[in-house]
Amino acid sequence: MSNCVGCSERKFMEIDEYIDSLPTLQGSLIDVLSRAQSIYGYLPEELQLHIAKRIGVPASHVYGVVSFYSFFTMEPKGQCKISLCLGTACFVCGAEAILQEFIEDLKIGPGETTPDGVFSLDALRCVGACSLAPVVLVNDRVYGKVKPEQVKGIIEEHMQSMAKGGDDDD
């Protein structure tokens, strides 16, 4: 498990317990992958192989599902997952300028994570909150009607929260 960032026997046992609790394994792959990603934060190859074996499906099928659905990720994400909506309403209301501000401040692009593992940045097509456009999500927190000049404050707020022990998955 040394190649898998964040993998541990405890986490493998947690996903195994979840699989064992299911009434049937038939049709359970997406549920299992969702639970595994919530535990690990991402779906590394080693975990995909483990899940395939445990639920009795080919590893290629697991990989196909993980790579098809944009919700799933095979790369570790930061402790603060920043997602910016680039759907039509958000785009028209200035989401591109907000994205550029995040790129400049964090020094990463969409789909990347800061070297310290604190922030990851993603661009989404639509989050279904068009009345709040433009929308930024940081973990489970929603920021609506965001302006480029608010980006530094959003980043700083989450850096302070992390320093106080918030936004921590473990």
N, C-alpha and C positions, 0 to 999 in steps of 0.2 A: 504494500500500500504506500510505499515511499514516493511513488510518482504522482500520487493523488493528493493535491493540496486540500487539507481539511478532512481527509479520510481517516477514520479511526474505527477500531473494533466496535466501540460503543455505538457509533452511527450506523455501521453495518447491521448490528443487532437490532437497532431501532427500525430500520427498513424491513428486516426479516420479520420482526414482530408484526409490523403492519401487514405484510404479505400474508402471514399466518392468520391474521384476523379476518381476512376477506372470506365471504361465504363461497365465492367461486373465483378461480383465476381467469376464467374465460372472459374476455373483454375488459380486463383490469389494467392493461398496460399503461394507459394514459393516467389513470388514478395513481398507480404505483410510481410512475415517473414524476408526477406532480408532487407527491409526498416526498420522494427522494430529493427532488430539487429544493423543496422547502427545508429539508434537513441539512443538505450539503451546500446549497446555494448555487450549485451547478451540477451537470451530469457528466463527469469524466468517463473515459472509456472503460476503466476498471469497474466502475459502478454499473455502467450499461451491461457489461458482460455478466456481472453478478445477478442483475435483475433478470436478464434473459434466461440464465440457468435456473433461477428460482421459480420463474413462472412458466418455464417450458416453451419458450419461443426462440427462434433463431436470433442470434446477435444482430444480424443484418436487418431484421425487422425492427428491433429496438432502435438501432441507429437511424433507420429510415424515418421512424416517427419523431425522434429527437431532432433530426435535421430538417424535417418538413415543417414542424410547428415553430413559429418564431418565439413563442413563449418559453420554449426550452433553450438552454444554453449549455455549451460544452466547455466554456471558459469561466474561470472563477470571476465573480463580480466583486466590487468593492463593498465595504460595510455600508456605505451610503450609496444606494442605487438611484441615480438620477435618470429620469426618463422624461424626454421632452416630446410633446405631441406635435407632429408636423402635418396633421390632417388639414383639410381645406380651411375650416374656420380658424384654426390656430395659425396656419401659414399666412392667411390674409391679414390676421391681426398682429403679425410681426414675429412669429416663432423663429424665423431664420436668424434674425438679429440676436435673439436670446440664445439660440444654439451657438452662434459665433462667440458670444460673451462667455459661455461655459467653456468652449474650446480654448479660448485665450486664457481664462483664469485657471483652468485645471491642467492645461497643456496636454490634453488628450482629445481624441476624436470620438465620434459615435462608435460604440462597440468596444471601446478600450477602457482600461482600468489604470488608475494612477499607480506608479511603481510601489508606493507604500501600501497599496491595497485598501485605501480608505474610500475613494470615490470611483464609481464607474458611470459612464455616460452612454445613454441609448437614445435613439430617435425612434418614435413610434408613429404609426399611420393615423391612429385615432384612439382616444381613450374614452370617448362617449360623453364628454363634458363640454360640448361646444359652447354652451352659454357662458362658460368660464374662460373662453379662449383669450390668449394663449395659456395653455396648461402645462405645468411642470409637476411631476411626481417625484418625491424623494422618499424611498421606501414606501410606507403606507400614507404619507402625508401629501395632500393635494394643495397646490398653489395655483390660484386662478387669477386671470387678468394680469399676468406677470409682465413686467417691463424690463428691458435690458439692464437698467440701473439697479434692479433688485437682485441680480444674480450674485454679486459679491456677498450681500447680506444673507442669502439663502445658504451659500457655501459656509460662511462664517457661523451661522446658526447651528449647522450640523457638526462643524468642527468643535464648537463649544459643547454640544450635547455629547459628542464622543469623549471629550476630555472629562466630562462628569460621569461617564459610564453608560450613557444612553446609546441607542442605535446599535447595540451589540447583540448578535445572534446567539452567543453561547452563554 
